[in-house]
Amino acid sequence: MEKGIQLSLKFKTSKQMHILTVTLCSSFSHVSTMRLVTGIVLCSLVVGVSGEGWFSFFKEAIQGAGDLFKSYWDMREANYQRSDRYFYARGNYEAAQRGPGGVWAAKVISNARGYLEDLFNRYYFGSSNHRLEDSQSNRKAEDWGRSGKNPDHFRPSDLPEKY
């Protein structure tokens, strides 16, 4: 057996725990990064859908993505300092209320946003502890919302009621 990197994905549905283990062999250098990422996304989809129907899962995922984007546009419209954590928590909370598909979409979109934000910050600003702390607190707010906790915990007291 070849040596390689082992990646385990765990996903819990309301009925059972699913564990998927993928071994990346040391000879995978010829495989493009895009294929690897696509494979991981597809594996996580299979794990997420195995306990539910495909149609309802994708419907929840699309609606959850819509909730995240609505929250993002509300944040842009509000243009209010120190409110980003509230909007991240709210978007993830609303997506998670849709079901397993919404949770999956919220996790994938939030992780992609965080990764791109970190990459952008490192490229343009170098490593900064302030930006790292900000990114970590954003992720905590996203996790808070996805777990079903009230996103108003992060709401600034003087944010207009419209939001």
N, C-alpha and C positions, 0 to 999 in steps of 0.2 A: 504494500500500500504506500502511495506517495505521501510525503509530508506536505502539509499545506495549512492554510488558515481555516479555522472552523467558525462558522457563523450560525448562531442559534436564534431563531425567532420564536417568541412565545406570544400567544394570543388567547385570551380567555373569552369564550362566549358564555351566554347565560347557562348553557347546558354542560360544557366541558372545556378542558384546557387542551389546546393544540400546541405542539412543539414541532418546529420544522428545523432540521439541521442541514446546513449546506456546507460542504467542504470545498474550498477553493484550492486546487492543487498548485504546486509551485511552477508547473508548466503552463499556467494560464496566461502568460504574457502575450501570446498571439491573439487573445480575445480582447476585443476593444472594450473600453470602459463603458461605452453606451450599452453594449450587450450585457455586461455585468449588472449595470444599474437596472436595465429592463428586466433581467432575470430575477433580481431581488424584489422589484415591485410586483412582478407577476406571482412570485412565491408568497408575498405578503397578501396579495389578493386572494389566492387559493386558501390560505389559512383563515382569512377573514370571512370568506364566503362559505366555508365548509359547514357551518352550523345554521346558516340561513339560506334563503333562496337567492339566486343570482339577480333576479329582477329587483327585488326589494333592496338588496344591498347596493346596487348601482343607483337606484332611485335615491336612497338615503345619502349616498356619496355625492351625487350631483347637487341635491338640496343642501347638504352640509357645506359644499364648496361655495354655493350661493350665499349661505349665511356668513361665511368668512369674508367673502368679497364685499357684501353689504356692510359689514362691520368696518372693513378697511376704508370704504368710501365715506362712511359716516365719520371716521377718524380724520380723513383728509378734509372733509367739509367743516368739521368742528374746528380744526386747526388750533387746538388747545394744548398748551404745555402740560406735561406730566399726565396726559390722559391715555397714552399709548397702551399701557398695561391693562387699563380698563377695557379698551376696545379689543385687544387680543384675547382677554379672558371672556368677554361677551361673545365674540365670534366663535371661539372654541366651545363655549357653553351651548350656544344655539345649535351648532353643528352636532354636538354630542347628543342633544335631545332628539335628534332624528333617528338614532339607533346605531348599530355597529358600522354601517356604511359611513355615517356622518363622523363617527369617531375616527375611522380610518382616514377619511379625507382631511379632517382637521389635523391629524398627526402628520400626514405626508406633506400637506401644504405648509404647516408651521415649521416642520424640520427643514424643508427646502428654503423657506424664507429666512430662517435663522442661519442656515449654511451660507446662503448668498450674501446675507448681511455681514457675517463674519469675514467672508472672503473679500468683500468690498472694503470693509474697515481695515483689514490687514494690508491690502494692496495700497490704499490711498493714505492711511493714517499710521501705518505701522502697528506694532502691538501696543495697546493702551489698556491699562487696568480699568479705567473708567468705562470704556466701551465694553470690555469683557463683563464687568459687573452689570452693566445695563442689559447686555444680551442675556445673561443668566437670569436676571429678574424678569425679563420678557418671557423666557421659557417657563419660569415658575408660574407666571400669570396664565400662560397657555395651558399648562398642566392643571392648574386650579380650575379653569373653566371646563376642560375636558372631563374632569372627575365629577362634574355635576354640582360643584359648589357655586354659590351665588357670586357672580362677577362684580356686583356692587361693592364688594370688599375693596376693589381697586379704584372705584369711582372717585374722582376729585369732588370735593364738596361743592365747589362753585361751577361745575360743568352744567350747562343749560339742560333743563328737563327734557328737551327734545330728544336727547340721546340717552 
